[in-house]
Every structure is written in structure tokens, then in C-alpha cells.
Amino acid sequence: MPVKMKDLPISERPYEKLELYGEKRLSNSELLAIIIKTGTKEETAVTLAQKILKLRKRR
């Protein structure tokens, strides 16, 4: 069963992490996840962002 954002500790959630620590402490996938906003039933926005970034690296 996939992990849901609400099941993650607050310090691991992109929006909350941004508020707590600022954008310089977020990974590229976390920043992209904030832009994406929502995931799917199977994947979080962070997981989708990681996949997008991996596709970018292949080129």
C-alpha cells in the first residue's frame, strides 16, 4: 500500500518543510512536488516528481 502524505511526519512533507526551513533545504523533487500539488491514489506528488526528474536525466 502506498504511503500517503498525511501519514508522513510533518517535517517530511514538502509544504511544511518549505515553511519550516525555506526552499534551500528542499530537494528538487520536493520543489517540483509543490508545483504538482497532488499525486494519485498510487503515488505521492513527491514520487511523481522523482519519476519526472529521472526521465529528464535520461536525456
mmCIF file of the C-alpha atoms, coordinates in Angstrom:
data_MODEL
# 
_entry.id   MODEL 
# 
loop_
_atom_site.group_PDB 
_atom_site.id 
_atom_site.type_symbol 
_atom_site.label_atom_id 
_atom_site.label_alt_id 
_atom_site.label_comp_id 
_atom_site.label_asym_id 
_atom_site.label_entity_id 
_atom_site.label_seq_id 
_atom_site.pdbx_PDB_ins_code 
_atom_site.Cartn_x 
_atom_site.Cartn_y 
_atom_site.Cartn_z 
_atom_site.occupancy 
_atom_site.B_iso_or_equiv 
_atom_site.pdbx_formal_charge 
_atom_site.auth_seq_id 
_atom_site.auth_comp_id 
_atom_site.auth_asym_id 
_atom_site.auth_atom_id 
_atom_site.pdbx_PDB_model_num 
ATOM 1  C CA . MET A 1 1  ? 0.000  0.000  0.000   1.00 0.00 ? 1  MET A CA 1 
ATOM 2  C CA . PRO A 1 2  ? 1.438  3.408  -0.976  1.00 0.00 ? 2  PRO A CA 1 
ATOM 3  C CA . VAL A 1 3  ? 2.451  5.957  1.630   1.00 0.00 ? 3  VAL A CA 1 
ATOM 4  C CA . LYS A 1 4  ? 0.122  8.929  1.915   1.00 0.00 ? 4  LYS A CA 1 
ATOM 5  C CA . MET A 1 5  ? 1.434  12.423 2.548   1.00 0.00 ? 5  MET A CA 1 
ATOM 6  C CA . LYS A 1 6  ? -0.743 12.763 5.631   1.00 0.00 ? 6  LYS A CA 1 
ATOM 7  C CA . ASP A 1 7  ? 0.959  9.663  7.053   1.00 0.00 ? 7  ASP A CA 1 
ATOM 8  C CA . LEU A 1 8  ? 4.406  11.256 6.789   1.00 0.00 ? 8  LEU A CA 1 
ATOM 9  C CA . PRO A 1 9  ? 5.821  13.248 9.699   1.00 0.00 ? 9  PRO A CA 1 
ATOM 10 C CA . ILE A 1 10 ? 5.177  16.972 9.279   1.00 0.00 ? 10 ILE A CA 1 
ATOM 11 C CA . SER A 1 11 ? 8.917  17.604 8.869   1.00 0.00 ? 11 SER A CA 1 
ATOM 12 C CA . GLU A 1 12 ? 8.898  15.322 5.776   1.00 0.00 ? 12 GLU A CA 1 
ATOM 13 C CA . ARG A 1 13 ? 6.015  16.981 3.926   1.00 0.00 ? 13 ARG A CA 1 
ATOM 14 C CA . PRO A 1 14 ? 7.112  19.415 1.200   1.00 0.00 ? 14 PRO A CA 1 
ATOM 15 C CA . TYR A 1 15 ? 4.784  22.325 2.061   1.00 0.00 ? 15 TYR A CA 1 
ATOM 16 C CA . GLU A 1 16 ? 5.520  22.123 5.762   1.00 0.00 ? 16 GLU A CA 1 
ATOM 17 C CA . LYS A 1 17 ? 9.235  21.642 5.163   1.00 0.00 ? 17 LYS A CA 1 
ATOM 18 C CA . LEU A 1 18 ? 9.218  24.746 2.961   1.00 0.00 ? 18 LEU A CA 1 
ATOM 19 C CA . GLU A 1 19 ? 7.565  26.773 5.722   1.00 0.00 ? 19 GLU A CA 1 
ATOM 20 C CA . LEU A 1 20 ? 9.867  25.431 8.433   1.00 0.00 ? 20 LEU A CA 1 
ATOM 21 C CA . TYR A 1 21 ? 13.226 25.505 6.653   1.00 0.00 ? 21 TYR A CA 1 
ATOM 22 C CA . GLY A 1 22 ? 12.902 27.500 3.428   1.00 0.00 ? 22 GLY A CA 1 
ATOM 23 C CA . GLU A 1 23 ? 13.341 26.493 -0.187  1.00 0.00 ? 23 GLU A CA 1 
ATOM 24 C CA . LYS A 1 24 ? 17.103 25.934 0.045   1.00 0.00 ? 24 LYS A CA 1 
ATOM 25 C CA . ARG A 1 25 ? 16.545 22.881 2.272   1.00 0.00 ? 25 ARG A CA 1 
ATOM 26 C CA . LEU A 1 26 ? 14.172 21.164 -0.174  1.00 0.00 ? 26 LEU A CA 1 
ATOM 27 C CA . SER A 1 27 ? 15.284 18.718 -2.836  1.00 0.00 ? 27 SER A CA 1 
ATOM 28 C CA . ASN A 1 28 ? 14.414 19.295 -6.487  1.00 0.00 ? 28 ASN A CA 1 
ATOM 29 C CA . SER A 1 29 ? 11.780 16.577 -6.244  1.00 0.00 ? 29 SER A CA 1 
ATOM 30 C CA . GLU A 1 30 ? 10.180 18.256 -3.226  1.00 0.00 ? 30 GLU A CA 1 
ATOM 31 C CA . LEU A 1 31 ? 10.110 21.625 -5.006  1.00 0.00 ? 31 LEU A CA 1 
ATOM 32 C CA . LEU A 1 32 ? 8.565  20.026 -8.092  1.00 0.00 ? 32 LEU A CA 1 
ATOM 33 C CA . ALA A 1 33 ? 6.045  18.191 -5.887  1.00 0.00 ? 33 ALA A CA 1 
ATOM 34 C CA . ILE A 1 34 ? 4.878  21.555 -4.557  1.00 0.00 ? 34 ILE A CA 1 
ATOM 35 C CA . ILE A 1 35 ? 4.252  22.688 -8.133  1.00 0.00 ? 35 ILE A CA 1 
ATOM 36 C CA . ILE A 1 36 ? 2.479  19.414 -8.999  1.00 0.00 ? 36 ILE A CA 1 
ATOM 37 C CA . LYS A 1 37 ? 0.398  19.737 -5.793  1.00 0.00 ? 37 LYS A CA 1 
ATOM 38 C CA . THR A 1 38 ? -1.310 16.333 -5.837  1.00 0.00 ? 38 THR A CA 1 
ATOM 39 C CA . GLY A 1 39 ? -0.369 12.778 -6.580  1.00 0.00 ? 39 GLY A CA 1 
ATOM 40 C CA . THR A 1 40 ? -2.524 9.834  -7.495  1.00 0.00 ? 40 THR A CA 1 
ATOM 41 C CA . LYS A 1 41 ? -4.003 7.015  -5.456  1.00 0.00 ? 41 LYS A CA 1 
ATOM 42 C CA . GLU A 1 42 ? -0.860 5.014  -6.186  1.00 0.00 ? 42 GLU A CA 1 
ATOM 43 C CA . GLU A 1 43 ? 1.842  7.693  -5.848  1.00 0.00 ? 43 GLU A CA 1 
ATOM 44 C CA . THR A 1 44 ? 2.512  10.867 -3.918  1.00 0.00 ? 44 THR A CA 1 
ATOM 45 C CA . ALA A 1 45 ? 3.402  14.106 -5.659  1.00 0.00 ? 45 ALA A CA 1 
ATOM 46 C CA . VAL A 1 46 ? 6.994  13.603 -4.490  1.00 0.00 ? 46 VAL A CA 1 
ATOM 47 C CA . THR A 1 47 ? 7.162  10.160 -6.119  1.00 0.00 ? 47 THR A CA 1 
ATOM 48 C CA . LEU A 1 48 ? 5.769  11.567 -9.360  1.00 0.00 ? 48 LEU A CA 1 
ATOM 49 C CA . ALA A 1 49 ? 8.292  14.408 -9.217  1.00 0.00 ? 49 ALA A CA 1 
ATOM 50 C CA . GLN A 1 50 ? 11.137 11.915 -8.725  1.00 0.00 ? 50 GLN A CA 1 
ATOM 51 C CA . LYS A 1 51 ? 9.998  9.994  -11.806 1.00 0.00 ? 51 LYS A CA 1 
ATOM 52 C CA . ILE A 1 52 ? 9.848  13.176 -13.880 1.00 0.00 ? 52 ILE A CA 1 
ATOM 53 C CA . LEU A 1 53 ? 13.347 14.149 -12.805 1.00 0.00 ? 53 LEU A CA 1 
ATOM 54 C CA . LYS A 1 54 ? 14.667 10.668 -13.638 1.00 0.00 ? 54 LYS A CA 1 
ATOM 55 C CA . LEU A 1 55 ? 13.195 10.978 -17.142 1.00 0.00 ? 55 LEU A CA 1 
ATOM 56 C CA . ARG A 1 56 ? 14.964 14.304 -17.520 1.00 0.00 ? 56 ARG A CA 1 
ATOM 57 C CA . LYS A 1 57 ? 18.312 12.757 -16.527 1.00 0.00 ? 57 LYS A CA 1 
ATOM 58 C CA . ARG A 1 58 ? 17.987 10.023 -19.189 1.00 0.00 ? 58 ARG A CA 1 
ATOM 59 C CA . ARG A 1 59 ? 18.138 12.579 -21.983 1.00 0.00 ? 59 ARG A CA 1 
# 
